[in-house]
Amino acid sequence: MLGTNNKFICIAGKNQCSVEFVKFLIKKIDKKYILICPNDSDSGHDNWQPSLKKFARKNKIKITTLKKLYKIKNLIFISIEFEKIININLFKSSELYNFHFSILPKFRGCHTNFYQVLYGEKKIGVTLHKIDNGIDTGPIGPIITFKQNFKDNARNNYVKLMKFAVKLFKREFLYILNNKITFVRQNIKKGSYFSRKSINYNNIKFIKKINNNMKTYNLIRSLIFPPFQYPIFNDKEIGEVIYKNKKIVLKYLYD
């Protein structure tokens, strides 16, 4: 196993990607150096995604809190779908990183998957960046990209973002461990930001009119994300959308 120079590595977040991060760490370093900080929303039970808290308990990995992490000087903090905004001034460590589901500085903030599908981004990806006291404004490190498949709905695209985040973490792990990554300042003016309140899925999922264009097609597939929601047209839930020969074809869940 690799040595950690007595550094503790904390994975803070949720879903399959966070679990895969920890699975990788278990194979690389002694478990006594691994810490888990799950989201408050993590019930400890699997649902459509595995629970990070449950995985930690099953594998006897220490679960901790942000308050306790603040005091650890020799800490590498890694956020992957972590739901809290971090105040870096409270940490003794400066090795605080986030894996963000967009190519920064574009799509900072929330709903990154939704907006990248909605706007039909041809190239999407995951960015490793240092955490500062802004929202995804910290210096940028390595980025991994892939072409968006315009047949994917939002859920399929999210699964791909998680997989590429894991790939990026594995690729850069040794550089993170040894603090050898070069970070560059973001040009915020060339980016975009969306707050948590920027979209209300309960309202937007009702499609009033179907226009046979890519804009409408992207809107519909950006809202197909079981088990959370499906877009609704004529009081029917749309389970699948196809765009062929410049025409939109809807497939409802219950025809």
N, C-alpha and C positions, 0 to 999 in steps of 0.2 A: 504493500500500500504506500501511497504518497505521504510524505510528511507535510504538515500544514504550518510549520514554524510556530506551533502552539496557537494558531489563529482558529477562532470559531467561525463557522460558516452558517448563517441563518438563511433559510428559505422562507419567505413570507408571501403568502398568496393563496391560490385556489386552483381547482380543476386538474385535469390530466397533466397539463404542462408542469405544474408545481410538483406533482407526484413523480413525474419522470425526472425532474431535476434531482430529487432526493434519491431515487433509485440509482442514478448515475453516481452520486456522491458516495453512497454506501459501498460501491465497488472500488472507489478510489481512495477514500480516507477512513480513518477510525470513526465509528459512530459517535464516540464521546465528544467529537468536535463539531457535530452537526446539531443545529437547533432548528426548531420549527415555530413559525409564528403564523397561525392560520387566521383567516378573516373572522370577524365577529359573527358573520352569517353562516359559518361552518358549523353544522349541527353535530358533526361526528358520524354522520350516516351518508352512505352513497346515495346519489340520486341519478340524474342523467349524466353526471360527472362524478368521479371518485372524490371522496372527502380526504383532504390533506391531513386533517386531525385524526381521522380513523387510521390512515396509513401510518402515521407517526406512532400511534398507540400500539398498533399491531407489530411494528418493527422496533418497539422500545427506544424510540428517539425522543429526546427531551422537547417538550412543548413549552414555549415561553411567551412573554408579553413584550410589547414595545418598551414599557417602563423598565423592565429588567435589562433589555438590550442596550438601553442608553448608557449603562454603567460599564459595558465591556469595551475596553480599549482595543484589544486585539481581535476585532470583529470584522468579518466581511458580511455585509447585509445585502441580500439579493431579493428584490421585489419582482414577482411575476404574477400579475393580476391581483396585486394587493390593493385593498379598497380604501386604505387610509392615506391621507396626505402626510408626508413625513416632515417633521421639523428637524433639520440637520443640526441645529444649534444645541439640541438636547443630547446628541450622541457624542461620546468620547472618540469614536472612530470616524475617520473620513472616507472609509472604503464602503460607500453606499451606492448601490447600483440598481437600475431598473431595466427590465426587458419590456419595451413598449411596442405595441402591435401596430406600428406604422413606420413609414420612412420619415423620420424627423428631419426638419421641423414641421412637416405637414401632419395634420390630424393629431395635434396635441390634445390632451384631455380625455374625454369619455366617448363612448360609442364609436370607437375607431373602426371596428369591423363594419358596422352599419353604414357609416359615411363613405368608406372606401368602395363598398358595393354600390351604394346609391349613386355616387359620382362616377362610377365606371372607371376607376383607376386601372390603367393597363398593367402597371407594375406596383406591387405592394410588398410589404415585408415587416421585419422586426428590427428594432434599433436597441442596442445596448448603450445606455447613457448613465452618467453620474447623476445622482439625485442632488438637487439644490432645493431652495425654499420656494421655487416656483412650481408650476404644474407642467411637468415634462419639458422643462426649459434648460436642464443641465447639459453640460458638455457631451457631445456625441462621440461614441466609440465605434466599434464594428457594426455593420449592418448586413443583414441577409435578405435577399429579395427573391421574388418569384412572380411569374406572370399570373394575373387573375384569369381564372377560367370563367367565362361569362355564362356558362351553363350552371355554375354553382349557385345555390341559395346562401343566405347569410350563415346558416349553421355549418354547412360544408366548408365555407370559407374560414370560419372561426377555427374549425378543427385543423385546417391547414396552417393557420397562423400559430397555433399551439405547437404543431409539429416542427415548424421552422424555428420557433423560439428554443425548443429543446436542442435542435441541431446547432444553433448558434451558441448555446450555453456549453455544449460538449466541445465545440471547436475552440472556444475561447477560455475554457476553464483554467488551464495552466497559467495563462496570462493574467487572469483575474486573481488567482491564488498568489502569484508573485508580484502583483501590482505593476504589471509591465504593459498595460494598455495605454495607448496615446489617445487623448480626448481633445476634441476641438470645439470651440465655442459655436453655439447655434446662431444662425441668422434668423431671428424670430420674425423679421419683416417678410421673409420669403415663405413663412409657414402659415398654419391655420390652427385654430383652437375651437373646441366645442365643449361646453359645460355639460354636466350631468342633466341639467334642466333643459338643455337645448332640444330635446326630443321627448315627446310623450307618446309611447307606442300605443297606448289605449285610444288615442285620438287619430293618429296618422294611419293606423292599420285599416281604416275604412276608406276604401278606394271609391271615389265618386264617379270617375269616368275612365274608360279604357281607351287610350290613344295608341295607335300602332306605331310606337317609336321606342327607341332605346331608353329614353328617360323614364317612360312608364314601366318598361320591362325591368329596369334596374330597381325602381322603387318597389315593385312587387317582390322581386327575389330578395331584396334587402330586408323584407319583413317576414320572410319565411324562416322562422327559427323555432322549431319545436324543441322543447315543450313550452316555450314562453308565449309565442303568438304566431298566428297566421294572418295574412291580409284578408280583408273581407270585401266582397263585391256582390251586390244584389243579395245581401243577407246570407251569403255562402262563404265558407272558409276556403281559400285557395291553397291547395297542397303542393301544386307544381305549376310552373309557368314555362312556356316554350316560345322562343322568338325565331320564326323561320319565314323566309321570303318577305321580310318586313311586316310580318303579321304576328300578333300576340295570341297564343292559344292557352287558355286556362284549364287546369284540371282541378276540380273541386274535391275536397275530402270526402264528401258524402253526396255522390250523384245518384 
